[in-house]
Amino acid sequence: MFLIMHVILDRPPPPFFDCLASKPVLMPPMASFTKNIVDLVGNTPLIKLNRLTADLPDNVQVFLKAEWLNPGGSVKDRAARGIVLDGLQRGLLKPGGILLDASSGNTGIAYAMLAAALDFKLLLCLPRNANEERKKTLVGYGAELVLTDPNDGSDGAIVEAQRLSALHPEYYYADQYGNDANWRAHYESTGPEILEQTEGKITHFVAGLGTSGTCMGVGRFLRDNAPEAKVVSFEPDSPFHGLEGMKHMETAIVPPIYDVGVAHENRTCRTEDAYDRVRTLGRQEGLFVGISAGAATHIALQIAHAEAAAGREATIVALSPDGGSRYLSERFWNE
Ligand SMILES: Cc1ncc(COP(=O)(O)O)c(C=O)c1O
């Protein structure tokens, strides 16, 4: 329509500029629309780090898989979509029914978005000390919250969800920690996207462990389709940490879907190093990311320096789960 009008008026449509190439790009007329927000999950960009890798040779490259650009703002849109569609397909979740689960925030937000869009209700257990941004977002989507004792951490929310599930068998207990649809969502979407976006050249994939769904799904996909690529998982270096969404496996309830054999290597990350990377990603790359994305970048840069020192080429992908706006009330931004 836009173009037709300009043809009728016999003048060219205004150019839009590709900022780096400075060449005019004609925008196509709007030919389609999105039927449901669910259809926008996935297909996130892969973004190359430039200034943070300036001291590395050109053949060692680090990319962030920008999962904060999912419609619900995090990588958990993928797992939640997989779990919800699987539950609907198997008749465990009925239209208008209640989905119950535990989440420290991102999966809850993803479920809440899907609940509103697909017409079911969400009952979510989460620790009372989950940050205000997350709780307000959940309420904004219309979710019902069960706040659990902060001293029990995310495991306390899991125990409460299990208790409610036993009391209410009519609810669909989605159990993201034990649900195979979680990791399968990544096997079917995140993994293939990364392989295609790196043109098959990926040498290392870095992901933190929460439910472990991302690492299990992408890791298995890469082992099946790019066996030369190394899968590197990481977790917080201590039980008391600030890497929200991640588990210190030694002291936490280990998710039933976690298989220690999927990653070739498991590393640890200090909260301070993650904070530091979050700040430098914002200030030097224009990427406003969350804490676990900062941690993944920290590990990816460690690998990049080791590969460069060994004289090897590397294409490293750091899975970046969410954006900085989920952590606005945290103090580390100014430290
Ligand atoms: C911010 C953040 N980072 C990392 C993760 C870990 O992802 P996964 O549960 O797929 O292991 C999560 C999970 O909720 C998260 O919210």
PDBQT file of the ligand as one rigid body, heavy atoms in Angstrom, charges set to zero:
ROOT
HETATM    1  C1  LIG A 401      18.481 -15.394  33.916  1.00  0.00    +0.000 C 
HETATM    2  C2  LIG A 401      18.630 -16.854  33.679  1.00  0.00    +0.000 A 
HETATM    3  N1  LIG A 401      19.816 -17.331  33.333  1.00  0.00    +0.000 NA
HETATM    4  C3  LIG A 401      20.017 -18.651  33.137  1.00  0.00    +0.000 A 
HETATM    5  C4  LIG A 401      18.997 -19.558  33.265  1.00  0.00    +0.000 A 
HETATM    6  C5  LIG A 401      19.268 -21.016  33.039  1.00  0.00    +0.000 C 
HETATM    7  O1  LIG A 401      18.584 -21.556  31.926  1.00  0.00    +0.000 OA
HETATM    8  P1  LIG A 401      18.140 -23.083  31.971  1.00  0.00    +0.000 P 
HETATM    9  O2  LIG A 401      16.988 -23.171  32.934  1.00  0.00    +0.000 OA
HETATM   10  O3  LIG A 401      17.727 -23.417  30.579  1.00  0.00    +0.000 OA
HETATM   11  O4  LIG A 401      19.294 -23.872  32.451  1.00  0.00    +0.000 OA
HETATM   12  C6  LIG A 401      17.754 -19.088  33.638  1.00  0.00    +0.000 A 
HETATM   13  C7  LIG A 401      16.660 -20.014  33.880  1.00  0.00    +0.000 C 
HETATM   14  O5  LIG A 401      15.605 -19.643  34.357  1.00  0.00    +0.000 OA
HETATM   15  C8  LIG A 401      17.562 -17.710  33.851  1.00  0.00    +0.000 A 
HETATM   16  O6  LIG A 401      16.364 -17.206  34.219  1.00  0.00    +0.000 OA
ENDROOT
TORSDOF 0
